[in-house]
Amino acid sequence: MAAFLSDHLSNVISQLTTFRNTVDSDKRRNLLTALRQAEQEAKEKGITISASASPAAVAAQIGQLEAGDAVAEAMGIREIAGTADYEYFDRHWIESALNYYQTGKNRVPFPTAKGAVNPLKQLVNEREIRIAIAGDWGTGTDPVDKYPYAVAGKIAKLMADQKPHYTIHLGDVYYSGLESEETAKFVGRWPGGSIGSYTLNSNHEMYCGGKGYFNVLLANEMFKAQQGLSYFALTNDSWLIVGLDSAYFAYYQSLLYEQGTLFEPDAGKQPDGMVQSQWLAGLLKENAHKRVIILTHHDGFDVQPVTGKVSRKPLYQQVTAQMATVHDWWWYWGHVHGVIAYERIFFDNNAAVTARCIGHGAIPYLPFPPDLSHLGDGTVRVQWVETDLARNGGDLRRAPNGYLLLTLTGAELHEQLFDELGRTRWSNF
């Protein structure tokens, strides 16, 4: 049975128009404008689709419209212009929007720690603990001769060569975190740590309601230490490392799960909406004397490369409020495709946070301009950011992809940022 593509687009537009998030953005307006252009064009051309067509099939039809580029650009990531995989006009971004529309608020139930399940684990008892971290890596590694797949595979090998005790993915398996995508692009390809591996939830993995992340990744033997939970903690006498789910509760927060949150904005819509933040509060109280590392997929703030303007996110207020009693802490996030080391941020009580963006695992992205003097404001300042070109296969406009290696020696923390060529790009040694 056939249906009109314009009618399908009309339903998508209706849902996105009537459903309002706590945090609205220009992205909603841009996406709705592009979808209306596509709807009008499809109506004028009388294009039909199968009534049972998959989001991938519908996305392919929309991608063939003159308005298809506008829809892809409004939905996708604005890193590098082009139609290749993971560029501006990649039609798979349209498929992500349709998966998001089709799934709606029907998310996998949020798993919580109950009974014998304890999210807190002891860190390996070694003089030096090595932790390799990458974000936004889930692009797949096949075919191995094509960017970004070849680079994703190379990053995985370089991480493994460090012989880390732990590896942590900060989230994003593209394009929609489908069960088939998690299987094809992540399972069996992510480099495992000798003691354990962990993976965070993300906006892209929630486009299908978290089915791939919760049902495939967390069910995989490599991530058994997480016990099916999207939040976790590791500790020893000096350190508390906490991985948080900033994506699951973001459905009512922002369009396309773009803005992260630790809890449901309206707790009445989700019975377990406060479980994670309550668990974090108790954990911090029980480990009050320790230095703390926080890991999220979403960013607390962002710095615009050209203007240098700082955009603080709702997640920043949430996390800093929960960390108010912690004197010394670090925060690592992905989501933004790039790599940035920020100067230490001090608060009124003389506590301080060191923030890092580690979102350059595999997605092609542009380097920052070489002049860093205008970046940031009186509180947020950039210490280092990638300004070099990769000059290594694929698009010559792109910056090098890479990962972070943390080394914990007693109460000391050392950071090294490596790129796809194995070069040390920055360290605090």
C-alpha positions as CSV (number, residue, x, y, z in Angstrom):
1,M,0.0,0.0,0.0
2,A,1.4,3.4,-1.0
3,A,1.3,6.7,0.9
4,F,2.3,10.2,-0.1
5,L,5.7,11.4,1.1
6,S,4.2,14.8,1.8
7,D,1.7,13.3,4.2
8,H,4.5,11.5,6.1
9,L,6.4,14.7,6.3
10,S,3.3,16.5,7.5
11,N,3.0,14.1,10.4
12,V,6.7,14.6,11.3
13,I,6.2,18.4,11.3
14,S,3.1,18.2,13.4
15,Q,4.8,16.1,16.1
16,L,7.8,18.4,16.2
17,T,5.7,21.5,16.3
18,T,3.3,20.4,19.0
19,F,6.0,18.8,21.2
20,R,8.0,21.5,23.0
21,N,11.1,20.9,25.0
22,T,12.3,22.7,28.1
23,V,15.2,24.2,26.2
24,D,14.3,25.4,22.7
25,S,16.9,26.3,20.0
26,D,17.4,27.7,16.5
27,K,17.9,24.0,15.4
28,R,14.2,23.4,15.9
29,R,13.3,26.3,13.7
30,N,15.9,25.4,11.0
31,L,14.7,21.8,11.0
32,L,11.0,22.7,10.7
33,T,11.7,25.2,7.9
34,A,13.6,22.6,6.0
35,L,11.0,19.9,6.5
36,R,8.2,22.3,5.3
37,Q,10.3,22.9,2.1
38,A,10.6,19.2,1.6
39,E,6.9,18.6,2.3
40,Q,5.9,21.2,-0.3
41,E,8.2,19.8,-2.9
42,A,7.1,16.3,-2.3
43,K,3.5,17.4,-2.6
44,E,4.1,19.2,-5.9
45,K,5.8,16.2,-7.3
46,G,3.2,13.7,-6.0
47,I,5.9,11.4,-4.6
48,T,4.7,8.2,-3.0
49,I,6.3,5.8,-0.5
50,S,5.4,2.4,0.9
51,A,3.1,2.8,3.9
52,S,5.5,0.5,5.8
53,A,8.7,2.1,4.5
54,S,11.6,2.2,7.1
55,P,13.1,5.5,8.2
56,A,16.1,4.6,6.0
57,A,13.9,4.3,2.9
58,V,12.0,7.5,3.7
59,A,15.3,9.3,4.3
60,A,16.6,8.2,0.9
61,Q,13.5,9.6,-0.7
62,I,13.8,12.9,1.1
63,G,17.5,13.0,0.3
64,Q,16.7,13.0,-3.4
65,L,14.6,16.1,-3.1
66,E,16.0,19.6,-3.9
67,A,15.2,20.4,-0.3
68,G,17.0,17.3,0.9
69,D,20.3,19.1,1.5
70,A,18.5,21.6,3.7
71,V,16.9,18.9,5.8
72,A,20.3,17.0,6.2
73,E,22.1,20.2,7.2
74,A,19.4,21.3,9.7
75,M,19.5,17.8,11.3
76,G,23.2,17.0,11.1
77,I,26.5,18.1,12.5
78,R,28.0,21.2,11.0
79,E,31.7,20.2,10.8
80,I,32.8,19.8,7.2
81,A,30.7,20.7,4.1
82,G,30.0,17.9,1.7
83,T,27.8,14.9,1.0
84,A,30.2,12.2,2.2
85,D,29.6,10.2,5.4
86,Y,29.3,12.4,8.5
87,E,29.5,15.7,6.5
88,Y,26.9,18.5,6.3
89,F,24.6,17.0,3.7
90,D,24.9,13.3,4.5
91,R,21.4,12.0,4.1
92,H,21.8,9.6,7.0
93,W,21.2,12.6,9.3
94,I,17.7,12.7,7.8
95,E,17.3,9.1,8.9
96,S,18.3,10.1,12.4
97,A,15.5,12.6,12.5
98,L,13.0,10.1,11.3
99,N,14.1,7.5,13.9
100,Y,13.7,10.2,16.6
101,Y,10.3,11.0,15.3
102,Q,9.2,7.3,15.1
103,T,10.5,6.4,18.5
104,G,9.1,9.5,20.3
105,K,9.1,9.2,24.0
106,N,9.1,5.4,23.9
107,R,12.4,4.8,25.5
108,V,13.9,1.6,26.9
109,P,13.1,1.7,30.7
110,F,15.9,3.3,32.6
111,P,17.8,0.6,34.5
112,T,18.6,1.4,38.1
113,A,20.8,-0.2,40.8
114,K,18.7,-2.6,42.7
115,G,19.4,-5.6,44.9
116,A,22.9,-6.9,44.5
117,V,23.7,-4.5,41.6
118,N,26.2,-1.9,42.8
119,P,27.4,0.7,40.3
120,L,30.6,1.3,42.4
121,K,33.6,-0.8,41.7
122,Q,37.2,-0.8,43.1
123,L,39.9,0.5,40.8
124,V,42.7,-1.9,39.9
125,N,45.4,-2.0,42.6
126,E,48.4,-0.8,40.5
127,R,51.0,1.9,41.1
128,E,49.9,3.5,37.9
129,I,46.4,3.2,36.5
130,R,46.1,3.9,32.8
131,I,42.7,4.9,31.3
132,A,42.2,5.5,27.6
133,I,39.2,7.7,26.7
134,A,37.7,8.6,23.3
135,G,34.5,10.3,22.4
136,D,32.2,10.2,19.4
137,W,34.1,7.2,18.0
138,G,31.2,5.0,16.8
139,T,31.5,5.6,13.0
140,G,32.5,2.0,12.2
141,T,35.9,0.7,11.0
142,D,34.9,-0.8,7.7
143,P,35.8,-0.3,4.9
144,V,39.3,0.1,6.3
145,D,40.6,2.2,3.3
146,K,38.0,5.0,3.6
147,Y,37.9,7.9,6.0
148,P,36.6,8.1,8.7
149,Y,36.5,4.3,9.1
150,A,40.2,3.8,8.6
151,V,41.0,6.5,11.3
152,A,38.5,5.0,13.8
153,G,40.3,1.6,13.4
154,K,43.6,3.4,13.8
155,I,42.5,5.2,17.0
156,A,41.4,1.9,18.4
157,K,44.8,0.3,17.7
158,L,46.7,3.2,19.2
159,M,44.6,3.1,22.3
160,A,45.1,-0.7,22.7
161,D,48.9,-0.2,22.2
162,Q,48.9,1.9,25.4
163,K,47.9,-1.3,27.3
164,P,45.3,0.6,29.3
165,H,43.7,-0.9,32.4
166,Y,40.4,0.7,31.4
167,T,38.9,2.1,28.2
168,I,36.0,4.5,28.3
169,H,33.8,5.6,25.4
170,L,32.1,9.0,26.0
171,G,29.2,8.0,23.7
172,D,27.8,8.4,20.2
173,V,27.4,5.5,17.8
174,Y,26.1,6.8,14.5
175,Y,23.7,7.5,13.2
176,S,20.9,6.6,15.5
177,G,22.4,4.0,17.9
178,L,20.3,1.3,16.3
179,E,20.9,-2.3,17.4
180,S,22.3,-3.1,13.9
181,E,24.6,0.0,14.1
182,E,25.9,-0.9,17.6
183,T,26.6,-4.4,16.3
184,A,28.3,-3.3,13.1
185,K,30.1,-0.3,14.3
186,F,31.1,-0.9,17.9
187,V,30.8,-4.4,19.2
188,G,34.1,-6.2,18.5
189,R,35.8,-3.0,17.3
190,W,36.2,-1.0,20.5
191,P,39.5,-1.6,22.2
192,G,39.0,-3.3,25.6
193,G,40.9,-2.5,28.7
194,S,42.8,-5.2,30.5
195,I,40.6,-4.8,33.6
196,G,37.4,-3.4,32.0
197,S,35.6,-1.2,29.5
198,Y,32.8,1.3,29.9
199,T,30.6,3.2,27.5
200,L,28.3,6.2,28.1
201,N,24.9,6.9,26.7
202,S,24.5,9.7,24.2
203,N,22.1,11.8,22.1
204,H,22.6,9.7,18.9
205,E,22.1,6.5,20.8
206,M,18.8,7.8,22.2
207,Y,17.3,8.5,18.7
208,C,16.0,5.0,18.7
209,G,15.0,5.1,22.3
210,G,18.2,3.6,23.6
211,K,17.5,0.1,22.2
212,G,21.0,-0.4,20.7
213,Y,22.8,1.1,23.7
214,F,20.9,-0.8,26.4
215,N,20.1,-4.0,24.6
216,V,23.3,-4.5,22.6
217,L,26.2,-2.6,24.1
218,L,25.4,-3.0,27.8
219,A,24.5,-6.7,27.2
220,N,28.0,-7.3,25.6
221,E,30.6,-9.2,27.6
222,M,33.1,-6.3,27.2
223,F,30.9,-4.0,29.2
224,K,29.8,-6.5,31.9
225,A,31.2,-4.3,34.6
226,Q,28.4,-1.8,34.0
227,Q,25.9,-4.5,35.0
228,G,23.4,-3.1,32.5
229,L,23.5,0.4,34.0
230,S,24.2,3.6,32.1
231,Y,26.0,5.2,35.1
232,F,28.9,3.8,37.1
233,A,31.7,4.6,39.5
234,L,35.3,3.4,40.1
235,T,37.2,4.3,43.3
236,N,40.4,3.8,45.4
237,D,41.9,5.6,48.3
238,S,42.6,8.8,46.3
239,W,40.1,8.9,43.4
240,L,36.4,8.6,42.6
241,I,35.7,8.3,38.9
242,V,32.0,8.7,38.0
243,G,30.4,8.0,34.6
244,L,27.0,9.7,34.2
245,D,24.1,9.3,31.7
246,S,23.5,12.8,30.4
247,A,21.3,11.6,27.5
248,Y,18.4,9.5,28.7
249,F,16.5,12.2,30.5
250,A,17.1,14.8,27.8
251,Y,14.0,13.9,25.7
252,Y,11.9,16.6,27.4
253,Q,14.9,18.8,27.8
254,S,15.8,19.6,24.2
255,L,15.1,18.7,20.6
256,L,17.1,15.6,19.5
257,Y,18.5,15.2,23.0
258,E,21.0,18.0,22.2
259,Q,21.2,19.4,25.7
260,G,22.3,17.0,28.4
261,T,20.7,16.6,31.8
262,L,21.2,14.3,34.8
263,F,17.5,14.0,35.7
264,E,14.0,14.3,34.1
265,P,13.0,18.0,33.9
266,D,9.5,16.9,34.9
267,A,10.0,14.0,37.4
268,G,6.3,13.1,37.1
269,K,6.9,11.9,33.6
270,Q,9.5,9.4,34.6
271,P,9.3,7.4,37.9
272,D,13.1,7.0,38.1
273,G,13.9,10.5,36.9
274,M,15.9,11.5,40.0
275,V,17.6,8.2,40.7
276,Q,20.9,9.0,39.1
277,S,21.3,12.5,40.7
278,Q,20.3,11.1,44.1
279,W,22.9,8.2,43.7
280,L,25.6,10.8,42.8
281,A,24.8,12.9,45.9
282,G,25.1,9.9,48.2
283,L,28.3,8.8,46.4
284,L,30.0,12.1,46.8
285,K,29.1,12.3,50.5
286,E,30.5,8.8,51.1
287,N,33.8,9.8,49.3
288,A,34.1,13.4,50.5
289,H,37.9,13.3,50.9
290,K,38.7,12.1,47.4
291,R,39.6,13.8,44.1
292,V,36.8,13.3,41.6
293,I,36.6,12.7,37.8
294,I,33.2,13.2,36.1
295,L,32.5,11.7,32.7
296,T,29.5,12.7,30.6
297,H,28.7,12.6,26.9
298,H,27.2,16.1,26.8
299,D,29.2,19.3,27.3
300,G,28.9,21.7,30.1
301,F,29.8,24.6,27.9
302,D,31.1,25.3,24.5
303,V,33.4,27.9,22.9
304,Q,32.6,29.2,19.4
305,P,35.8,29.0,17.3
306,V,35.4,32.3,15.4
307,T,33.8,34.6,17.9
308,G,35.2,33.0,21.0
309,K,31.8,33.3,22.8
310,V,31.1,30.9,25.6
311,S,27.8,29.1,25.8
312,R,27.0,27.6,29.2
313,K,24.6,24.7,29.1
314,P,21.9,23.6,31.7
315,L,24.1,20.6,32.4
316,Y,26.8,22.9,33.7
317,Q,24.5,24.3,36.3
318,Q,23.4,20.8,37.3
319,V,26.8,19.2,37.6
320,T,28.5,22.2,39.4
321,A,25.6,22.3,41.9
322,Q,26.0,18.6,42.7
323,M,29.8,19.0,42.9
324,A,29.6,22.1,45.2
325,T,31.2,20.3,48.1
326,V,34.0,18.8,46.1
327,H,37.2,20.8,46.3
328,D,39.2,19.3,43.4
329,W,37.6,17.7,40.3
330,W,37.9,17.1,36.6
331,W,35.2,16.9,34.0
332,Y,35.6,15.1,30.6
333,W,32.9,15.2,27.9
334,G,32.4,14.5,24.2
335,H,29.4,15.6,22.0
336,V,31.3,18.6,20.5
337,H,33.5,17.2,17.7
338,G,36.9,18.5,18.6
339,V,39.4,18.5,21.4
340,I,39.9,21.3,23.9
341,A,41.9,21.6,27.2
342,Y,40.4,24.4,29.3
343,E,42.1,26.4,32.0
344,R,41.1,25.5,35.6
345,I,37.9,27.2,36.7
346,F,37.7,28.4,40.3
347,F,34.6,28.9,42.3
348,D,33.8,31.2,45.2
349,N,34.6,28.5,47.8
350,N,38.1,28.1,46.2
351,A,37.1,24.7,44.8
352,A,38.0,24.2,41.1
353,V,37.2,22.1,38.1
354,T,39.3,21.2,35.1
355,A,37.2,20.7,32.0
356,R,38.2,18.8,28.8
357,C,36.4,18.2,25.5
358,I,37.4,14.8,24.1
359,G,35.0,14.5,21.1
360,H,37.4,13.9,18.3
361,G,37.4,10.1,18.2
362,A,36.5,9.6,14.6
363,I,34.1,12.2,13.2
364,P,35.8,14.6,10.7
365,Y,36.0,18.1,12.2
366,L,37.7,21.4,11.4
367,P,40.7,22.8,13.4
368,F,40.4,25.9,15.4
369,P,41.9,29.2,14.1
370,P,45.5,29.5,15.3
371,D,44.9,32.7,17.4
372,L,43.5,31.5,20.8
373,S,43.6,34.9,22.5
374,H,39.9,35.7,21.9
375,L,38.6,32.4,23.0
376,G,36.5,32.3,26.3
377,D,35.6,34.9,28.8
378,G,36.6,35.9,32.3
379,T,35.9,32.5,33.7
380,V,36.3,30.0,30.9
381,R,39.6,30.2,29.1
382,V,41.2,27.8,26.5
383,Q,44.6,26.4,27.5
384,W,45.1,24.3,24.3
385,V,43.0,23.4,21.3
386,E,43.7,21.5,18.1
387,T,44.7,24.0,15.4
388,D,46.7,21.6,13.1
389,L,45.5,19.8,10.0
390,A,45.6,16.0,9.8
391,R,47.4,15.9,6.4
392,N,46.8,12.2,6.4
393,G,44.2,10.8,4.0
394,G,40.6,11.8,3.5
395,D,39.6,15.4,3.4
396,L,42.7,17.7,3.7
397,R,40.6,20.4,5.5
398,R,40.1,18.2,8.6
399,A,42.0,18.2,11.9
400,P,43.5,15.0,13.3
401,N,41.3,12.6,15.3
402,G,42.6,11.2,18.6
403,Y,42.1,10.1,22.2
404,L,43.1,10.9,25.8
405,L,45.3,8.8,28.0
406,L,44.9,9.4,31.8
407,T,47.5,8.1,34.1
408,L,46.7,8.1,37.8
409,T,49.7,7.7,40.1
410,G,48.6,7.9,43.7
411,A,46.7,11.2,44.0
412,E,48.4,12.6,40.9
413,L,46.7,12.9,37.5
414,H,48.6,13.1,34.2
415,E,47.0,13.7,30.8
416,Q,48.2,13.1,27.3
417,L,46.3,13.8,24.1
418,F,47.4,11.7,21.2
419,D,46.4,12.0,17.6
420,E,45.8,9.4,14.8
421,L,49.5,9.6,13.8
422,G,50.6,8.6,17.4
423,R,51.8,12.2,18.1
424,T,51.5,13.7,21.6
425,R,49.5,16.8,20.8
426,W,49.3,18.1,24.4
427,S,50.1,16.9,27.9
428,N,50.2,18.3,31.5
429,F,53.4,16.4,32.4
